[in-house]
Amino acid sequence: MNWETAKNWLIAAFLILDIVLGWQLVQSRNELRGYVESYPDLLANTKTLLADHGFTLTAQVPQDQPDMPSFRADYSSPSLNVLWHAAFPKEKNALVDSNSDTAVTEAGKLRVLTIGTWQVSYHNPIELTSGVNPLHYIWQGTEYQLDPAASLTATQTYVQSYKDFPIFDAPVTLDVENGVLQGYTETSIENIDQTGNPKPIISALDALDSLANSVDKTDSQADNKILRVDLGYAHKIPVSGPETSSAQANYWFPVWRVYTEQQLYYINAFTGEVDTAP
C-alpha cells in the first residue's frame, strides 16, 4: 500500500468534510438571524408573561413603533387676566386678587392652584348643547385633544399634545353633569423645546413585558385587567444635585401608558423603566 497516497486522500477528505460542516454552520446561523417570531406568537408570549404576574390583557395592543424625541418645557404661568378672559369670554370685568391667585366674575370663579394648574367653577353652568365645544372655554384649548382613555371613565378628560402625541400629565378635566359644564381643572406646559433627534422606541409588547417583570400582582385579589395601551409623553423631574437649580427645565419622555381597572402605569419608551401614577 502506498501510505503517502493514502495520507493525501485522507487529508483531502477531511478538508472536504470541514468545508461541508462549515457551510452548514454558516447556513444555520444565517437562518437564525433571519428568523423573526410572528406577531401573534409574540403577543401570546406577552399574554402568558402578564398572566404569570397577575395581569389579564384585554386591550388592543398598538403595533406602531415610531421614532420619537424627548423635550423640555416649563409649566405655563399666564396672568390671571388672560385666564379669566379665556374661562369667561362673555364677561367684561373681574375682581382679581393676586395675593390669593383668584379672579371672580359674575359668571364664576377662577383660582390658580399651583404653577401650571388652575381651577374654574361656573355660577351659571354652561349647557354643552350640539355644536358647543367645551375647549372654547379653555386657555389654549386648541392644543388639547381627547384623552385616548377618556371612554373608560365617566370623567371627560382632554390632554395637551405634542407632535400629535398626548401629554398625559397636562390634562383638562371637565366637571360635566347631565350635559352641563360645571367647571374644569387645567394643567398646561409651554416653551416646549425638542432635545436631540428622534430615537427608536421599544414596542408596546416590550413595554408590557417590562411591566410584567417589574410589577407582580399574583397576590392581589383585585381584578388587574389591562384595558388600554397608549403612546404619548410624561414628565420626569431632573435629579437634584450640586449643579442643578430651581430654574432648570423639566423633561418629558416618550412613554407607553398602561391603563388598568386599578391603576395607571407609565413605561419609559426608551429604556423600559416602569413608573406608577401617583
N, C-alpha and C positions, 0 to 999 in steps of 0.2 A: 504494500500500500504506500502511495506517495503521501507522506504526512504533511508535507508543505502545501500540496494542493488541497488536501482535506482541511487544513487550518485556514487557508484563504476562503474556502467555501463557507466554513463556519463563521468567519468574520463578516463576510458579505450577508449571510443570513441574519446575523444579529443586527447589522446595520439596517437591513430592510425592516426587521421587527421593530427596532427603535423608531424608525420613520413612521410606521403604521400606528404604533401606540401614541407617538407624539401628535400625529394628525388627529387621532380620535380624542385626545385630551383637549386640544385646541377647539375642536368642534363642540365638545360638551360644554366647555366654558363659554363659548360664544352663544350657545343655546340658552344657558343660564342667564347671561347678560340680557339676552333679547326677550326673556320671558317676563311678562307683566301680568300679574294676577288680575283677573277680571273685576270690574266694579262690583257686581253682585257678590262675588266671593269676599272682597274687601269689606263690603257692608255687613255681610253675615258675620265676619270675624269681629267687627266692631260691636255689633249687637251682642255677641256672645261675651266679649270682654266687659261690656257695660253690665250685662246681666250678672256676671260673676261678682260685680261690685255693687249690686243693688239698684241698678237703673234699668228702666224699660224705655227703649227708643220707639216712640210712636210718630215722631216728626219726619217730614220730608227733609232729607239732608242735601244742602246745596252742593253742586259739583263745580261751581265756578271757583277759580283759583287765580285771581288777577294779581299782578304786581302792584304794591301799594306803598306810598310814602308815609312816614310819620310826620307830625307837625308840632310846632309850639304855638301857644296862644296865651291871651290874657282873659280873665273873666271881665265881662263888659261892665262899664260903670257910667252909663248915661245919666244925665241930670234928671232930677225929679220932674222938671218942666217937660222934658222930652218924653218921659214915661207916662205922665198923666195925660198928655195930649194924645198919645197912642191908645191908651186904655179907654179914654172918654172923649172920642173925637168930636162929639156934638157940644161939649161943654166949652164955655168961653173963659171961665175963671176957676181958680182953685186956691185953697188955703194950704200953702206949702210951709212945712216946718222942717228945716234942715237938721235941727237938733234931734228930732225923733225919726228922721228919714221918712216922713209921710206927706201925702198930698190928698186933700179931701175936697171933693166936688159935690154938687147936688146929686150926681148920678152914682157916686160911690167913693171908695177909699183905696188908695194905693200905699203900700208900705214896703220899703226895702228891707229884706231880711238879713242879707249879707252881701258882700261884693259879688255881683253877677247874678243874684237871685232876688226877686221881688214878688209880692202877692197883691192881687187885685180882688176886691169884693164889690158887687154892684148892689146899690139900694133898690134899683129897679131892674131886675134881671132881664137879660136880652133873649127874646124868643128867636131860636135858630130855625126860622121858617125856611122853606125852599129858596135856595139862592143866597142865603145869608152864610157867609164864610166866617167862622169864629176867628180865624187868623187875621181878619181885618182889624181886630181889637188888640192884636199882639204887636209889641215893638219888634220891628224887623221880621214880621210874620212870614214874608215870602221866603225866608231862609229855612223854614221848618217844613217837615214832611211827616206824614202819619207814621207813628212808630210801627214797625213790622209786626210786633206782637200785640198791638192795641186790641185786636179782635178777641184776644184771650181773656181780657178783663172788662169789667164794667166801666173802667175809667178811660176817658178819651185823652190820649197822650200823643203829642207831636214831638219830634226831636229835630234839632238843628242838623244840618247836613254839610258835608264837605266832599266835593267831587262826587256828588250823588250818593255818598255813603252816610248812613245815620251816625250822629254823635250821640251815643246812648246816654251820656251823663249831662247833656244840655237839652233838657226836655221842657215842654209846656204841658202842664197837667190841667185839664179843664174840669171845673166843677159844674157838671150838667145834670139837671133833674127834669125828666119829662120834656126834653127838647128845649129847656130854658137854661141859658148860661148864667150861673150864679157868681162866677168868678174864675180865677185861674192863678197858678203859680208858674213863673217862668224863670229859667236859667239860661244864660246866654254867654257865649265867648266871642272875642273879637281879636283883631290883629293876627289872624292866622298866617303862619309862615312855614312853608314846607321845609323840612330838614332833610337834605340829601335827595338822591334819586329813588324812585320806586324800587322796592325789592320784592323778591318772591315770598309768598306766604305759605304756611302749611295748609293742607286741605282740611275741610270740615271733619272728615273721618279721623285724620291725625289729631285734631283738636279734641274730639270725643274720646279717642284713645288716651290722650293726656289726662282728661278729666277722670276717666275710669281708674287710671293708675295713681291719681293724686287724691281722690275722694272716695272713700268706701262707705256705702250706705247699707251694707248687708245686715247690720244690726238695727237699722231703723225700722220702726213699724209704719212709718208714713209711706204713702204712695209716691214714688220718685219717677214719675213718667216725664220723659223729655218731650216737650210739646212743640218747641221751635228752636231752630238753629239759624242765627243771622250774623252777617258780617258787617262790621262797622268800626267805630273808634271809641276808645275810652281813655280817661285821664290817668296819668301817672305823675305823682309829685316827685320832684328831684330829691335825692337823698341829701340831708343837711350835712354840712361839713365846713371846715375852715375856709374853703374857697367859695362857698355859696353865700347868697344874700337873699333877703326877702324880696328883692326886685327880680330875682331870677325867674325866667319864663317857665311856665308849666308845659308838660309834654303830653301829647296824645298819640297812642299807638293803635295800629290795626288789631282788632280782637274778633274772635268768634264768641258771640253771646249765646249761652245755652239757657233756655227758659224751661224750668220745671214747675210742677204744681206747688213746690215748696220753696224754691229759691232761684236766684239768678247766678250764673257762673260766667266769668269772663276769662277766656283763654287767649293769651298773647299770640297773635297770628304769626309772629316771627320766631318765637322761642318755644311755644307750647306751655309756658308758665301759666298756672291756674290761679285765679283770684276769685273771691266770692264777693257778692254785693253786700254792702253794709246792712 
